[in-house]
Amino acid sequence: MAQATASDAVEALELDRWLPEEPASPAVLEFKALQARFTVRRQLLGSSIGSREVIALLGVRNRQTVLDRLRSGTLLGVRDQGQWRFPLWQFDPDGPDGVVEGLPDVLAVMKVSDLAKVRWLQRPHPVFAGATPLELLQRGQRQEVLQEAAAVGCGQD
């Protein structure tokens, strides 16, 4: 019996090397999770432009036109620190209305936040053999992307 106790003590000492002295409080864990999510947000919006740049890029008349396109779903934008940010990857000088062909159709069927749309469109997916939905749209595979996009926000993404 004494041997089992000594063995247990050795195992406990080895386990203690891998564990922190005290478990983090729920508030600390929540803060770290929020920090990670904000980091992802900054990364997703890192290559984005504001309304002024969209006006110049698309050659539209004013900010209202940009906002109208945002509301109608022909542009994707995310509100960040009081300003609209538009991911650069959505723009295509050869696409209809200056965006990647098929993007407005995909945006229309997705039932998630605009930031979640940005994330989904840029993330590689196994169903697309590791390609991103954006890559498939750029290759003209609109129907495949539409089918998967329709499921986003319905318990799977």
C-alpha positions as CSV (number, residue, x, y, z in Angstrom):
1,M,0.0,0.0,0.0
2,A,2.8,2.4,0.8
3,Q,4.3,1.8,-2.7
4,A,1.0,2.9,-4.4
5,T,1.0,6.0,-2.4
6,A,4.5,6.9,-3.3
7,S,3.8,6.2,-7.0
8,D,0.7,8.4,-6.8
9,A,2.8,11.2,-5.3
10,V,5.3,11.0,-8.1
11,E,2.6,11.1,-10.7
12,A,1.0,14.1,-9.0
13,L,4.3,15.9,-9.0
14,E,4.9,15.3,-12.7
15,L,1.3,16.5,-13.5
16,D,1.9,19.7,-11.4
17,R,4.7,20.6,-13.8
18,W,2.2,20.9,-16.7
19,L,-0.6,22.6,-14.8
20,P,-0.6,26.3,-13.8
21,E,-0.4,26.9,-10.0
22,E,-4.0,28.1,-9.9
23,P,-6.7,27.8,-12.5
24,A,-7.5,31.1,-14.1
25,S,-10.7,32.9,-13.0
26,P,-13.7,32.8,-15.3
27,A,-13.2,36.6,-15.9
28,V,-9.6,36.1,-17.0
29,L,-10.6,33.2,-19.3
30,E,-13.4,35.3,-20.8
31,F,-11.1,38.3,-21.3
32,K,-8.5,36.1,-23.1
33,A,-11.3,34.6,-25.4
34,L,-12.5,38.1,-26.2
35,Q,-8.9,39.2,-27.0
36,A,-8.5,36.3,-29.4
37,R,-11.8,37.2,-31.1
38,F,-10.8,40.8,-31.5
39,T,-7.5,39.8,-32.9
40,V,-9.3,37.7,-35.5
41,R,-11.6,40.6,-36.3
42,R,-8.5,42.9,-36.9
43,Q,-7.0,40.3,-39.1
44,L,-10.2,39.9,-41.2
45,L,-10.5,43.6,-41.6
46,G,-6.8,44.2,-42.1
47,S,-7.1,44.4,-45.9
48,S,-10.1,46.6,-46.1
49,I,-10.9,50.1,-47.2
50,G,-13.2,52.9,-46.2
51,S,-16.1,54.5,-48.0
52,R,-13.9,57.2,-49.6
53,E,-11.7,54.6,-51.2
54,V,-14.7,52.6,-52.5
55,I,-16.0,55.8,-54.1
56,A,-12.7,56.3,-55.9
57,L,-12.3,52.6,-56.8
58,L,-15.8,52.1,-58.2
59,G,-16.1,55.6,-59.6
60,V,-19.4,56.2,-58.0
61,R,-20.8,59.6,-57.2
62,N,-20.9,59.7,-53.4
63,R,-21.0,57.9,-50.1
64,Q,-24.8,57.4,-50.3
65,T,-24.3,55.2,-53.4
66,V,-21.8,53.1,-51.4
67,L,-24.3,52.8,-48.5
68,D,-27.2,52.0,-50.9
69,R,-25.1,49.1,-52.4
70,L,-24.3,48.0,-48.9
71,R,-28.0,47.9,-47.9
72,S,-28.9,46.1,-51.2
73,G,-26.3,43.5,-50.6
74,T,-24.1,44.2,-53.6
75,L,-21.2,45.2,-51.4
76,L,-20.0,43.6,-48.2
77,G,-19.0,45.9,-45.3
78,V,-18.4,45.7,-41.6
79,R,-18.9,48.5,-39.1
80,D,-15.6,49.0,-37.2
81,Q,-14.9,51.8,-34.8
82,G,-17.8,53.9,-36.2
83,Q,-16.7,53.5,-39.8
84,W,-17.6,51.1,-42.6
85,R,-14.8,48.9,-43.7
86,F,-15.0,47.0,-47.1
87,P,-12.7,44.0,-47.7
88,L,-10.6,44.6,-50.7
89,W,-10.9,41.0,-52.0
90,Q,-14.6,41.5,-53.0
91,F,-13.6,44.1,-55.7
92,D,-13.0,42.9,-59.3
93,P,-12.7,45.4,-62.2
94,D,-13.9,42.6,-64.5
95,G,-16.9,41.7,-62.4
96,P,-20.4,43.0,-62.6
97,D,-20.7,46.3,-60.8
98,G,-17.0,46.0,-59.8
99,V,-17.3,43.0,-57.5
100,V,-16.5,39.3,-57.8
101,E,-19.2,37.7,-59.9
102,G,-21.8,35.9,-57.8
103,L,-20.8,37.5,-54.5
104,P,-24.1,39.4,-54.1
105,D,-26.1,36.2,-54.6
106,V,-24.0,34.4,-52.0
107,L,-24.4,37.3,-49.5
108,A,-28.1,37.2,-50.0
109,V,-28.5,33.6,-48.9
110,M,-26.3,33.8,-45.9
111,K,-28.2,34.4,-42.6
112,V,-25.3,35.5,-40.4
113,S,-23.6,38.8,-39.5
114,D,-21.5,40.7,-42.0
115,L,-18.3,39.8,-40.1
116,A,-19.3,36.1,-40.2
117,K,-19.7,36.4,-43.9
118,V,-16.2,37.9,-44.3
119,R,-14.9,35.0,-42.2
120,W,-16.7,32.3,-44.1
121,L,-15.8,33.6,-47.5
122,Q,-12.1,33.6,-46.6
123,R,-11.8,30.4,-44.7
124,P,-10.7,27.2,-46.5
125,H,-13.4,24.5,-46.4
126,P,-13.0,20.7,-46.7
127,V,-16.2,20.6,-48.9
128,F,-14.2,22.8,-51.4
129,A,-11.1,20.6,-51.2
130,G,-9.4,23.1,-48.9
131,A,-10.2,26.1,-51.2
132,T,-12.1,29.2,-49.9
133,P,-15.5,30.1,-51.1
134,L,-14.0,33.3,-52.5
135,E,-11.5,31.3,-54.6
136,L,-14.4,29.2,-56.0
137,L,-16.4,32.3,-56.9
138,Q,-13.3,33.8,-58.6
139,R,-13.1,30.5,-60.7
140,G,-16.8,30.9,-61.7
141,Q,-18.1,28.0,-59.5
142,R,-21.0,30.1,-58.2
143,Q,-23.5,27.3,-57.8
144,E,-21.3,25.2,-55.5
145,V,-20.7,28.2,-53.2
146,L,-24.4,29.2,-53.2
147,Q,-25.4,25.7,-52.1
148,E,-23.0,25.8,-49.1
149,A,-23.7,29.4,-48.3
150,A,-27.4,28.7,-48.0
151,A,-26.6,26.4,-45.1
152,V,-24.5,29.0,-43.2
153,G,-26.4,30.2,-40.1
154,C,-28.6,27.1,-40.2
155,G,-26.5,25.1,-37.7
156,Q,-23.6,24.4,-40.0
157,D,-21.0,26.6,-41.7
